[in-house]
Amino acid sequence: MMDDDLSTRLLRPHQPEARAGITRPFGYHTGRIDERAAARQGFVVLPCNMCTFIYDPLDGAFMSEDKFRSALIAMAPDAEPDKHRSVIRTSLYELTSIVVKNEGEAVRVCRDLVRQDGIQSFLLCPGFTNKGVARISEAAGDGVSVNVARGDGPSNAIAHMIMAEVGFFRN
């Protein structure tokens, strides 16, 4: 199936329960793949030197690791970031969405996403304060885009009314 002379680095699942489409969890920011981390997640790293490809066992395809990676961070009082998250992937784009309880938790989550998943851009929900945005920007580091979704007055009022109705602002 694979030639030894491929000028690519390939990851291939060696366990049936391997997660499909895992990309950049192995230290991409250092320019090296962490073979121990890859093995823990069910992949075999085959040595090579040009770029990284990930084997997706669901469709049997190799995907390039070169993608634009962004994350949408929203807040909810009952959030559990390890549980309330999703990832949408195309061949060129990867969007991770995570719900956090507060800005402090968002700072930690964003720092981890940059270091572990290679997130290059954040979109924060309108509930973040300017100080919170600054803390996230500092935690993310240079070269990472941090943006905030802000609506107009009427749109903000509608969203606030609905959030109040469902209990966002109860203590």
N, C-alpha and C positions, 0 to 999 in steps of 0.2 A: 504494500500500500504506500509506503513512503521510501524514497530513495535516500541513501546516506549522503549523497552529494547535493541535496537541496541546500541552497544558500539561505536558509531561514532557520529560525529556532522554532521548534514545534512543541506544543503541549498536547498530550493525548491522554484521555481518561483511562486509568487501568482498573477502575472499580465501577460497577454498574450504577452505584448511587452517586457518582461524581456530579457536581453541579454543572449544568449546561451554561456555556457562554461566559464563564468567569473571565474577567479581563482586568489586568493590572493590579491584582491583589498582592503581587509578589515583589514589591519594591521597585516599580517602574521608574520612580523618581531618581533612583541611584544609577539607572541605566543597566541594571543587572536583574536577572530573575532570581528570586530566592527559592532555590530548589527544595528546601525543607518545607517552606510554606506551600509550594505547589503540590508536593507529595501529600501533605495533610489534607488538601482539598481534592485529592483523587486524580492528580495529573502526573504524567511523566514528562520530564523536560529532556528533550533531545538536544545535544549541543550543536550550535552553529553560530553565525556571527553577523547576520545582516539586520534582521528585525524579528519581531515576535508575532506568531500566529497562534490563535486559540482554536482548538478543536471543539466544535459544538456537537455533542452526541445526539441531540434531538434530530438534526437534519443531516448529520455527517459532513458538515461543511467546515472549512477552515476560514476564520475571519481574521482580518488584519486587526492589530491592536491599535492602530492609529485612528483615533476618533476624537471628536469634540465631546468632552464630558462636562455636564453641568448638573447642578442640584437645585431643586426647589425645596426651600425650607419654610414650613408653616408652623404656627403655634396653636395648640389646643390644651386646655387645662388637664385633660385626662390622657395625654400622649405618653407613649412608651416608644422612644426612638428605635430601639432594637426590634420592636414588633411592628410599628406603624411606618413602614417604608416599602417602596417599590422601585423597580428599575425597568425602563423601557429602552430597547436597543434597536437601532437601525444599523446599516453598514457603516455610516459615518457619524452617528450621534448616539450618545447615551445620556438619558435623563434619569437621575435618581431623585425620588421625592421622599422626604422624611418629615414627620410631624414631631415637634419637640414641645416640652411644657413651658419653657421660658427662655429668655435670651442667654442666660448662663449655660444652659444645656445646649443651646444652639452654637455657642462658641466652641464648646468641646466637640460636638458632632462635626462642625465644619472643619476644625483642625484635623480631626481624624480622617475625614473624607479626602482632604488634600493629600495627607501623608500616605494613606492606605489605598485609596481608590483612584488617585490622580485627577480629582475634580479640578477643572480649570476655570469654572464660572459658577457663581451662586446667584439665585434669584430668591429674595426674601419676601415674605408676605408683608402686607401693609402694616401689620401690628408692631413691627420692629421700630424702636426709637432710633434717633440719630446716633446716640451713644452706643447702642447695641450694634448698629451697623458698623461703627468704627471699631468696636472690639472684635467683631467677626472679620473685618478687613485686616486687622493687625494679626489675628490668629491664622488667617489663610496665607498671608505672606505676599511678598512681591510677585507680580506676574499672574495673580489670580483675580479675576473680575468679580466684584461684589455689586449687585444691583438690587433695587427695591421696587416692588410693584406698588404704585400709588394710583388711586383712582381720583376722580373728580368728586366734588362735594356731594351731589345727589347719589352717586354710586356708593360712596363711603357710608352715607346715612342708611341706605337700603341694607348693605352688608351688616352694619352695626345692629340694626333692628332685628334682623334674622338671627344673628349670633346671640343677642340678648334673649330672644324667644326660646332658643334651644338650650340656654343655660351656660353660655361661655363666661359670663361675668358674675356668677354666683360664688360666694366665698365658702 
